[in-house]
Amino acid sequence: MVIALAFMGCSDDWNEHYDVPAAGQGDLWTAISSDANLSNFAKVVKACGYDTTLVGKQVFTVFAPTNDHFTEAQADSIIEVYHQEKARNIKDRDNSAIKEFVQNHIALYNYSVSSASTDAIVMMNGKYINLTANTFGGQSMLTANQHYGNGVLFTLSNKVDYFPNIFERLRKDADLDSVANFMYAYNKYSFDE
């Protein structure tokens, strides 16, 4: 009887409760690019070079607005800003299309929601955005917790607004451009050996 119990205790069933069931095969980029209702979001992600990021082994949570309220014209205007700033040699970390849209809809790590969820998560741009059981950043979730090989996909009713801090807001206000130029003159990236 002891031998029978010992063999039953050697089962691998214990580890199965750690497995996350996948909603689909493949990675996040495959899921986003193959969904016709996310084509405008996919267009911006690809134009900004984040399609290669979303096929890697790093884990992400993506909050993608659907085409119903995120139009092709909006997507094209974000892509135009991206290309204009690239032409002015603005680095990707400071490019407003990436920082204010792409990174505002992607978080590192995999987040899921339940009926009692209420949390603020850090996006790739460093901003904290509220995540509840059925909203993200004030926008309604259409689908949630779609697990893929490298993360989780949510679809939203609309894009999430970017809220700049005071330092970022200075640059966006035409009346304060001289103040912004003065303040940003002291903002330098340097390598400290």
C-alpha positions in Angstrom: 0.0 0.0 0.0 2.9 2.4 0.8 4.5 1.6 -2.6 1.2 2.4 -4.4 0.9 5.7 -2.6 4.5 6.6 -3.4 3.8 6.0 -7.2 0.6 8.1 -7.1 2.6 11.0 -5.4 5.0 11.1 -8.3 2.4 12.5 -10.7 3.1 15.6 -12.7 -0.5 16.9 -12.2 0.7 19.3 -9.5 2.5 21.5 -11.9 -0.5 21.7 -14.4 -2.2 24.4 -12.3 0.6 26.8 -13.1 0.0 26.5 -16.9 -1.9 29.4 -18.5 -4.3 28.3 -21.2 -3.5 30.0 -24.5 -6.3 31.8 -26.3 -4.5 31.5 -29.6 -1.4 30.1 -31.2 1.7 32.2 -31.9 2.7 35.5 -30.6 1.1 38.9 -29.9 2.1 40.4 -33.3 0.6 37.5 -35.2 -2.7 37.9 -33.2 -2.8 41.7 -33.8 -1.8 41.6 -37.5 -4.3 38.8 -38.3 -7.2 40.6 -36.7 -8.9 42.8 -39.3 -10.6 44.9 -36.6 -7.1 45.9 -35.3 -5.6 46.8 -38.7 -5.2 50.6 -37.9 -3.4 49.8 -34.6 -1.3 47.2 -36.4 -0.4 49.8 -39.1 1.0 52.2 -36.4 2.8 49.4 -34.5 4.5 48.2 -37.7 5.4 51.7 -39.0 7.1 52.5 -35.6 9.1 49.2 -35.7 7.3 47.6 -32.7 6.2 44.6 -34.8 9.6 43.0 -34.3 9.3 43.7 -30.5 6.0 41.9 -30.3 7.4 38.6 -31.8 10.2 38.3 -29.4 10.5 36.2 -26.2 9.9 39.1 -23.9 6.4 39.1 -22.3 4.0 42.1 -22.9 0.4 43.1 -22.3 -1.1 45.0 -25.3 -4.2 47.1 -25.1 -5.2 47.6 -28.7 -8.0 50.0 -29.8 -10.3 48.6 -32.5 -11.0 50.2 -35.8 -14.5 51.3 -34.7 -13.2 54.4 -32.9 -9.5 54.4 -33.9 -9.7 55.3 -37.6 -7.2 55.0 -40.4 -6.9 58.8 -40.6 -5.8 58.8 -36.9 -3.3 56.0 -37.6 -1.9 57.9 -40.6 -1.5 61.1 -38.6 0.5 59.2 -35.8 2.7 57.6 -38.5 3.3 61.0 -40.1 4.4 62.4 -36.7 6.7 59.4 -36.3 8.4 60.0 -39.7 8.6 63.8 -39.2 10.4 63.4 -35.9 12.7 60.7 -37.3 13.6 63.1 -40.1 14.6 65.6 -37.4 16.8 62.9 -35.8 14.7 62.6 -32.7 15.5 59.4 -31.0 12.9 56.7 -30.6 12.8 57.1 -26.8 11.7 60.8 -27.3 9.6 60.3 -30.4 6.1 61.4 -29.5 4.4 58.8 -31.8 6.1 56.0 -29.9 6.0 57.5 -26.5 2.5 58.9 -26.6 0.7 56.2 -28.5 2.6 52.9 -29.0 4.2 52.7 -25.6 1.0 54.1 -24.0 -0.8 50.9 -25.2 1.9 48.3 -24.3 3.1 47.2 -20.9 6.0 44.9 -20.0 4.9 41.7 -18.2 1.6 39.9 -18.6 -1.4 41.4 -16.8 -4.8 39.7 -16.5 -8.0 40.9 -15.0 -10.7 39.3 -12.9 -14.1 40.5 -11.7 -12.5 42.3 -8.7 -9.4 43.7 -10.5 -8.5 47.3 -9.9 -4.8 48.3 -10.3 -2.5 50.9 -11.9 0.0 49.3 -14.2 3.2 50.9 -15.6 3.3 51.2 -19.4 6.4 51.1 -21.5 6.5 55.0 -21.5 6.6 55.0 -17.7 3.1 56.3 -17.2 0.7 54.6 -14.7 -2.7 53.7 -16.2 -5.7 52.3 -14.3 -6.8 48.8 -15.1 -10.1 47.5 -13.8 -12.2 44.5 -14.6 -13.7 46.1 -17.7 -11.9 49.3 -18.4 -8.3 50.5 -19.1 -7.4 54.1 -18.9 -11.1 55.0 -18.9 -11.8 53.1 -22.2 -14.1 50.0 -22.2 -12.6 46.6 -22.8 -14.2 44.7 -25.7 -12.1 41.5 -25.1 -9.8 40.6 -22.2 -7.2 38.1 -21.1 -6.4 36.7 -24.6 -3.2 34.7 -23.8 -0.5 34.1 -26.4 3.0 32.8 -26.4 4.6 36.1 -25.3 1.8 37.9 -23.5 -1.8 39.0 -23.2 -4.0 40.9 -25.6 -6.9 43.2 -24.7 -9.0 45.1 -27.2 -10.4 48.5 -26.4 -13.3 50.6 -27.6 -11.0 53.6 -28.2 -7.3 54.7 -27.8 -6.1 55.7 -24.4 -5.2 59.3 -23.9 -1.7 60.3 -23.1 -1.3 62.6 -20.1 2.0 64.5 -20.1 3.6 65.6 -16.9 4.4 69.4 -16.4 7.9 69.1 -18.0 6.4 67.4 -21.1 3.5 69.8 -21.2 5.9 72.8 -21.5 7.0 71.6 -24.9 3.4 71.2 -26.2 2.2 74.7 -25.3 3.2 77.3 -28.0 2.9 80.2 -25.5 5.6 78.6 -23.3 8.1 77.6 -26.1 10.8 79.9 -24.7 10.5 78.4 -21.2 10.5 74.9 -22.7 13.6 75.6 -24.8 15.4 76.9 -21.7 14.4 73.9 -19.5 15.1 71.3 -22.2 18.6 72.9 -22.8 19.6 71.3 -19.5 18.1 67.9 -20.4 21.0 65.9 -21.8 21.7 62.2 -22.2 25.2 61.3 -21.2 27.1 58.1 -20.5 28.8 57.9 -17.1 31.6 55.4 -17.2 
